[in-house]
Amino acid sequence: MFGVYRFILAVNVVIYHVLDVASIGPYAVYSFFVLSGFLMTMIMNESYGYSLDGFKRYALNRFLRLYPVYWCLLLLGICIILLIGNDVSGVFHTKMMLPNDIASAIANVTMIYPAFEPVTYPVRISPATWALSIEILFYVLIGLGISRTRMITSIWLFASICWVGGNMFQTGLFSTGYGNVLQAALPFSLGAWVYHYRKWVTSVVHKIGVPMIVCLYIGNIAIVVLCQVLITDKAWFVSLIGSWVNLGLSTLMTVLLFDQGARFFSRTVDRVLGDLSYPIYLFHWSGAALASWLITDDMSKGALVFTLGLFITVVISVLVNKYVNENIERIRAHIRQG
């Protein structure tokens, strides 16, 4: 039900990074966070439960979902850096380099970056994994019960709003924040809250209408992107407003697709594209760096690098899904069944 949506979000991140199209990457990441808060809360409440055995099965399933595919792509990323050179890779992305100490090596293997703002961690073979570091933290917290009931989740959401509001007051920036752990609590808690109140949110979706919500979601992104070109002096303000609009519309999109996603796409298409989203997100910097090394003289970006890089990334993603993820999925299905 969410496969096509996740695929589009992953491609938006690639567009943001390789074509330098403003704002759509952070918007996509926060949409991912809302979706994760919703889905993790749902599976804990409806599939695993909050017993010790349930938490163990949940944790093992999350581990198998994240790490085998990541480790394969990490090895390929290392090979690409060795091929093009550490310094050259660092030109393409300042943090895409091989670790030079044990601590950074462990951080890269585990995707757990010991920083309040993982996006600032100085050495990341797969640069986009900073967001996975945040995901993993909230996976654990949700598994431990931070979104177990309506009341607990509402308290979590309220605390998140207060934190973001206090940060806005302190900094003077009307922003949801981006890249740090506490700011990310807002989209996760919002997604979890929407799970508990999805009947009410569904009624809101019906009142607004599916076509209108989809148009508003796309239109918000389009307006923000156009403002970067047409009114550059005000673009920052439009982007900040758009980030809040995106957060609200992401909650509606999540419930909309949960309830009605099967109407729009076949199960096969949804599954295939959804399975591609994770490896595309993880590998796109490596694929684009290889493309730039092959066709440019200065490790620049641009349309050709984007096209070839995305092609390389999709091919690698298909292969990893076929030879790694499909086998892992059988194990995960067995774990879900208890």
N, C-alpha and C positions, 0 to 999 in steps of 0.2 A: 504493500500500500504506500510505502514511502520511498521505494527504490528510485523512481524517476526523479523525484524531488531531491534526494541525496546526490544523485548523479549531477543534476543541474547545479547544485550548491558547490560540489567539488570542482566542476568546470569553471564556475564563477571565481573560485579562488585562483585557479590557473590564469584566467584572464587578468585578474587583479595583479598577480605577480609578474607575469611575462609581458603583458601588454600595457602595464601601468595604468589600468582603468581604475580611477579612484573609487574608494568606499565599498565596492561590491564584495571584496574579500572579507573585511571585517563583518559586514552584514551577513554574509554566508556562514561565517564561523559562529556568530551568535544564533543564527537560525538552527545550526547543528546543535548548539548547546541547549536551546529550548526543546528540540526534538529528543535529545538524550535524556533530559530531565523527565520528560513525559514517558518515554519508553522504559527507562530503568525503573521508574516508580511503578509502572504497570506490571512489568515482569516480576518485580519483588512481591507485589501484592497478589498477583494472579497465578504465578508459576512457581516461585521458589519459597515464598514465605519467610518469616523472620526468625526461624529456628537456626541453631548452629549448623545443622545439616543443610538447610536452605541457603545460608550465607556461603558455605563452602562450595556448593554446586554453582551458585551464582558467580562467585569469584573465579572458579575454574573455567566456567564458560566465558567470562569476560577475558580471561587470560588467553584462552585459545582463540578468541575472536581477534584479539589485538596482535599478539606477539609472533606467531609463526609466519604470518604474511609479512609483518614488519621486518623480522630478521632476514628473510629472503631479500627483501628490497634494500635493507641496510647493506648487505653484502654486495649487491649490485651497485649501490651508491658509492661504496668504498672503492670498488673496481673502477668506476668512472672517474673518481677523484685521482686515483693512481694513474689512470690513463692520461688525463689532461693536465695533471699536476696540481698540487695543493695550492700553490700561489695563484694559478689560473682560475681554479675553482673559487677561491676567495675573491677574485675580481667580479665574478658573476653574482655571488652572494657572500657578503663579508663574513658570515658565520658558517658557511658550508665548507668546512675543512676537517681534516682528520684530527682526532684528539691527540694531545701531546703529554697527557698525564693519566694516571689511573682513574682519578675522580671523574674527569670528563668522559673517559671511555665507558665507565659504569653508567653515567648519566645517559649516554647515547644508546647503550644496549638496553637499558630499562625504560627509556623515555620519561624518566623521572628527573627533571632538572631542578636542583636545589636552589630555587630563586623565587622570591615573591612574585616577580614578573618573569615567568619562564621564557617569554618572547625575547628577553634581553640576554639569555644565557649565551656566552660567547662562542661556543663550538657546538654546532649541530649538523651532523652529516646529512640528515634530512631536515632542513630548516623548519618545515611546517609542523614538526612533531611537538613544538611548544604547546600547541592546543591539546594534544593528546595527554601531555603532562597534567593539564588542568582536568581533562576528562577523567583520567584515572583517579584523581583525588575525589571527584564528586561521585564516581562509581562506588568508591569505598564508603563514602558518607551515606549515600542512598542505601547501600547494602546494610549499613549499620542502623538505619531507621530514621534518618533525618527527614524523610518524606513519607513515613509510615501511615500517618493519619491526616485527616483534614486539618485538625488543630495544629499539629506539629509543623505541617507544611506551611500553613498560614503564618505561623510565627517565623519560620525560616524566610518566607517571602517578605514579611514585614521588616525583619532585621536587614535583609538585603537591600530593600528600598531605602531604609534609614541610612545604611552605610553609603550607598551611592549618592543619596541626597546630601549627606554630610560632606562627602568628598566634593560634590558640586559646589557646596557653599564655601568650602575651604579654598578650592582652586579657582572658583569663579567661572568654571567651564560647565556648560549645560551638556554633559556628556555621560554616556553609559560606561565609559572606560573601555579599555581594550588591552588584553595581554596580561592582566594580573589576576591572582586567584580570587580575591574577595570581590572584585567587580564582576567576575564571571558567575558568582553565586546568584546574581539576579536572573539571568536567562535560565539557569538550571532550576532554580526554585519556582520560576514562573511556569516552566514546562511541567514540573511536578504538581503545582497547584492546579493547572489546567486538567491534569489527569483526574484529580479528585472532584473537580467541578465541571467535568466535560459535558454533562447534560445541560447545564446552564449555558456554557460556551457554545454548544451545538445550537441552542435556541437563538443565540446571537448570530451565528453563521447563517441560519435559515432566514432571519430577518434582513440581514444585509444582502444575502444572495451569493452563491458560489461565483458567478461571473464577476461580480463587483469586487469580491475579495481578491481574486486572482489578478484582476486589472489593477487594483490598488497596490498590491504587492509588487507587481512588475513596474507599475507607473512610478512608485516611490524610488525604486532603483534608477529608472530612466531619468527622472527629474534631477536626482543628485549627480548623475554622470554628466548630464547636459550642462548643469550649472558650473561644473569644473571648466567648461569651455566657454560658456556664454557670459557668465558673471563671476569671473575668477575672484574678485575681491570679496564677494559674499558667499562663495562656494563652501567655505569652512562652516559657516552657520547653517546653511542648508543641509550639509552632511550631518551635523550634530542633531538637528531636528529629525532628519531622515533616519538616524540610528534608533531613535525612540519609536518612530512610526514603524520601522522594520521589526522592532521587538514585539510590538502589539500585533502586527499582521502575521508574524511568525507563529504566534499562539493560535490565531484563527486558522492559518494554513495547516497547522499540525492536526487540529481537530477535524477540519474539513477533509483532509486526506485519510485520516483514520476512519471516518464514517463513510466516505464516498469515493476514496481513491480507486477502488476496484472498477468503478464506472468508466474511468478515463483510459486506463491502460490494462492490457492483458497481464495475467500473472507472470507469464514468461518474460515479457519485456521488462516488467517492473523488477523482477528478480535479477535478471542479467545486468541491467544498468545499475541497480542498487549494489550488486556485488563488485562492480567496477569502481564505485565511488571511493572506497577506502584506499585501495592501492593507487588510484589516480592522485588522491590527496597527498599520500605519503611520498610518491616518487616524482611528482611533476617538476620539482626543482632539479633533480638529477637528470631527468629526460631533457629538460630545456637546456641545461648546461652542456650536455653532450651535443645537442643540436647546434647550439651556438658555437661550440668548438669546431664542429664539422663545417659550418657554412659561413662563419664570420672570421674576421682577423683580429677583433678586439673584444670578444666575448660580450657583444652587445645583444640586446633583445630585439623585439619587433615582430611583425606579422609572420615572416618566414620561420623565425625561430619558434614562435608560438605553434605554428602549424606542424612543423617537423617534430618539435618537442612533445606536443600532445599526441601525435601519431606514435612516437616511440613509447610514450607513457601508457597509452591504451594497449598497445601490443604486449608490453611487459605485464600489464595488469591482467590481460586475458590469460596469458601463460601461467602466471602465479595463481590465479583463481582455479585454473584447470588442474594444475599439478600439485597445488598445496591446499588451497582453501576448500576444494570439494571434498578432499579426504578429511580435513579437520571438521567440516560441517557434519559429517556422519557421527563423529565423536560427540560433538556439541548436542546433536539431536538426542543421543542416548542419555547425556547428562540431564537435559531438560526433562526427560521422561522419568528421571529418578531411578 
